[in-house]
Amino acid sequence: MNPNEAPIIVGLDIGTTKIAAIAGRKNEYGKLEILGFGRANSSGVQHGQVLNIDQTIKAIQQALLNCYESNPDLEINEVYVGIAGHHIKSLQTRGDIVRQDSDTEIERWEIEQLIDNQKKTFIPAGDQIIEVIPQDFHVDNFQNIKDPVGYNGVKVGANFHIITGDRNAIRNINRSVERSGLKTKDLVLQPLASASAVMSEVDMEAGVAILDIGGGTSDLAVFYEGILKHTAVIPFGGENITNDIRMGLGVLKSQAEAMKVQFGSALADAAKTNAFITIPGLKGMPAKEISVKNLANIIQARMSEILDFVTYHLKQVGLDNRTLNGGVILTGGGSQLKHLIQLTEYVTGLNARIGLPNEHLAANHIDELKKPMYSTCIGLILKGFSDYEHQRKEFDNRFKKVVVPESLKKEEVAETVATAQVAAPVETIDMRKRKGLNSFWDKFKDGIIDLFKEEGDQEIR
């Protein structure tokens, strides 16, 4: 890929504790060159959900301002936005269609019809289907087919992973982005964005659970045999740990956060028994001595609760420590807690490691972006390039030069050209609508956000 031809993709991570905007472009080696980076403290977002639109807009604009300061030549109009929050749910379904003409090969439009049929699945009132993701297909008696296009059979079906979210929550994201002067190119489920940044194809085949521990939520994505098996949003994150410390030790929130980062440990047994932290007293009150052991006990209790949720979800989908050979990959800001790997291995019975987005970044990136808290934002950029490269590939495949044999008569050639000229616009439209199924990113269609727009949104700007 010529780096001058590659587009600049911008990821916008609207989190509970921070909002990050990162602009990147792939170089000739397929690595991301970061062209701009800005972050701001988040306000207006709780548990991954936008509650105060005005405060969220201010934070987004501050992050954008910082991004522009890092590179004044940037022009940001469209962004890929992550979506999470405890309102996100998922369910498994199975669907089939009986083909009218079983003698012909299965075409892409039939698969799209099969996927569209699943959008009629009953879900609770107020929720909205965000995406329908095919997991594996079957044609007649042939099972576990990745892509059935080109197969021949009477009945084609698939197992589906359906992701739903609260309509109002998604509308709030849409409004916040639009009123910040931006257009949402696509909404991407955060655990899938994080997974793409820290996971390899080998991990997908081996079976792996990605746990992104954010400020307000912990996002889980489980892959097995190259298929997305499960997603979940656990309604606890780093802020819950901070609040536990604040309440349990009777300190200010800022002091609790500082203690967690500097002295915190996820394993109480690893903390020194005779170590203490001195906290200055308020307005002439005596200083307070905090036991490092007590601090670790509080952190371990909450982290164990989060990891118990992971174990529960893995059992729900029938994947345990005997099948997930890739273990658990920890990422997100909360993954930087000391001794978290040991606690994860103890609670889940799986091997664990920290997932960093380094392998996708070019050598000249700043050290700050090595941190796992930026995995989601890097993953959003990768999603954008996945879309771009897939669309370009489809375009190239559809408009290759056709060599007409000399044996054809001139009249036939003229008729063929005329037909092609008429059909070309239709082909182009179809090409743009169609999505491949070669990777899990390709199953996310452009314009999810459009499903949630209402006429009233235009008046609010």
C-alpha positions, -999 to +999 in steps of 0.1 A: +000+000+000+013+034-010+012+055+023+003+086+003-028+069-010-039+055+024-066+075+042-061+090+076-084+071+100-094+086+134-106+065+164-126+082+192-128+063+225-155+078+247-147+062+280-158+067+316-125+082+328-109+095+296-118+104+260-090+097+235-087+107+198-060+091+177-054+097+140-033+071+121-024+059+086-008+027+074+027+028+060+041+006+032+048-021+057+012-023+069+020-006+103+001+023+118+019+056+118+003+078+144-003+113+130-021+129+159-030+120+195-051+138+221-069+129+253-090+146+279-105+137+312-140+124+307-171+138+324-207+130+316-200+093+311-209+067+337-203+029+333-194+035+296-227+052+289-232+089+279-255+105+304-246+142+302-244+152+266-231+187+272-202+176+294-193+148+270-192+173+241-168+195+260-145+166+267-146+154+231-137+189+219-109+191+244-095+158+232-098+170+195-080+203+204-051+184+220-050+161+189-048+192+166-021+207+188+000+175+183-004+180+145-018+213+132-021+199+096-047+174+106-083+177+094-107+155+113-143+151+100-152+114+104-145+091+133-149+055+143-165+054+178-165+027+203-196+016+221-199-002+255-219+002+287-239-022+308-269-018+284-251-039+258-264-075+256-258-105+234-278-136+224-273-166+202-298-176+175-299-201+146-316-195+113-321-213+079-335-205+045-347-230+019-334-221-015-358-218-045-332-230-070-309-256-054-291-263-087-273-230-086-244-219-064-252-199-033-248-162-039-240-133-016-275-118-016-289-151-002-265-148+027-275-112+033-312-122+033-304-149+059-287-123+080-315-098+076-340-124+087-323-125+121-330-088+126-366-097+132-355-116+164-376-106+194-358-084+219-370-064+249-388-031+242-365-001+242-335-022+229-322-022+194-303-048+175-269-033+168-254-061+147-260-096+136-227-116+133-227-149+116-205-174+134-205-205+112-226-216+083-241-250+073-252-261+039-275-292+040-254-317+060-221-299+057-213-281+090-188-254+102-184-236+069-168-201+071-182-187+039-209-207+020-209-185-012-202-208-041-215-239-023-245-259-037-274-271-017-311-270-008-309-254+027-284-229+040-282-217+076-260-203+103-255-197+140-256-161+149-243-138+176-267-109+180-256-077+198-282-054+212-281-020+230-304+006+245-317+029+218-314+061+239-278+052+249-268+049+213-287+081+204-267+100+231-234+089+216-246+100+181-257+134+194-225+139+213-203+132+183-224+152+158-226+183+181-189+181+185-187+189+147-179+153+137-196+125+117-197+089+131-184+067+103-192+036+123-200+024+158-178-005+169-183-027+200-154-019+223-144-054+232-141-062+195-120-031+189-097-039+218-094-076+206-083-065+171-055-044+186-040-070+209-049-104+193-034-123+165-049-149+141-031-176+162-049-164+193-082-167+175-076-203+164-062-214+198-091-199+217-088-167+238-107-145+261-100-107+258-108-088+290-106-050+286-107-035+321-119+001+316-129+029+340-166+021+342-169-013+326-149-044+318-155-057+283-152-094+274-148-110+239-143-147+236-129-163+204-126-200+196-115-218+164-114-184+146-150-175+155-164-149+178-182-170+204-194-145+230-193-109+240-203-094+274-200-061+292-193-065+329-206-034+349-175-030+370-142-013+362-114+007+376-137+034+391-154+008+412-121-002+427-113+035+434-146+040+451-142+009+472-108+022+484-124+057+491-152+041+512-131+014+528-102+036+539-120+069+544-099+089+520-107+114+491-113+100+456-081+116+443-061+100+471-077+066+465-069+068+428-032+078+435-028+049+461-043+024+436-019+034+409+013+038+430+009+012+457-020-010+447-018-048+442-044-072+430-030-099+453-031-093+490-006-121+497+020-103+477+016-070+497+040-063+525+024-066+559+045-039+576+042-013+548+022+019+554+011+049+533+009+083+550-020+104+538-020+141+548-048+152+571-075+176+561-074+212+574-052+206+604-063+171+611-036+145+619-021+125+590-036+090+584-016+058+581-030+034+555-019-003+555-007-015+520-021-049+530-055-035+536-053-016+503-045-048+484-074-067+502-099-041+489-085-043+453-084-081+453-120-083+464-133-062+435-110-077+409-120-112+420-156-102+415-148-091+379-129-123+372-158-144+386-180-128+360-155-139+333-155-175+346-193-174+346-195-162+310-170-188+298-190-216+314-222-202+298-208-208+264-191-241+273-155-228+271-133-234+301-096-239+309-095-271+288-105-255+256-091-219+256-055-227+249-047-190+243-058-181+279-069-146+289-055-114+274-058-085+298-059-050+284-074-016+292-062+009+319-072-015+347-049-042+334-018-023+347-025-033+383+004-052+399+000-090+403-032-090+382-019-117+360-014-140+390-049-133+403-064-139+369-047-173+366-057-182+401-094-173+396-100-185+361-075-214+359-063-200+325-029-186+315-029-148+314-009-120+298-011-083+292-022-073+257-005-043+242-013-027+208+025-024+200+026-050+171+004-028+149+022+004+155+051+018+134+085+023+152+081+060+156+050+060+178+052+078+212+057+057+243+024+068+258+005+048+231+022+016+243-001+015+273-030-010+272-055+018+279-053+028+243-060-006+228-096+003+220-087+035+202-060+017+181-085-011+174-110+015+161-084+027+136-077-009+125-114-013+120-114+017+097-085+003+076-102-031+075-133-014+059-111+006+035-090-023+023-120-046+019-139-021-002-109-015-024-104-052-028-141-057-039-137-027-063-106-042-079-122-076-082-154-063-099-137-040-124-108-061-137-102-057-174-122-082-194-106-096-225-132-104-252-123-134-275-118-125-311-143-152-321-172-130-308-190-110-334-188-072-333-225-070-328-222-093-297-193-072-284-213-040-288-243-055-271-222-068-242-206-033-238-240-016-239-254-040-213-223-035-191-227+003-193-263+000-182-255-025-154-224-007-141-241+017-118-262-011-103-231-033-099-214-004-082-242+001-057-243-036-050-206-037-045-207-010-019-236-027-001-220-061+001-197-071+029-174-101+030-174-126+058-136-134+058-129-118+092-150-108+121-145-071+113-161-076+079-193-085+096-197-050+110-215-030+083-210+007+077-236+031+090-248+012+121-253+046+137-279+056+110-303+030+125-306+052+155-309+086+140-342+104+143-356+135+127-354+153+161-316+149+161-313+175+134-330+201+155-308+197+185-275+206+168 
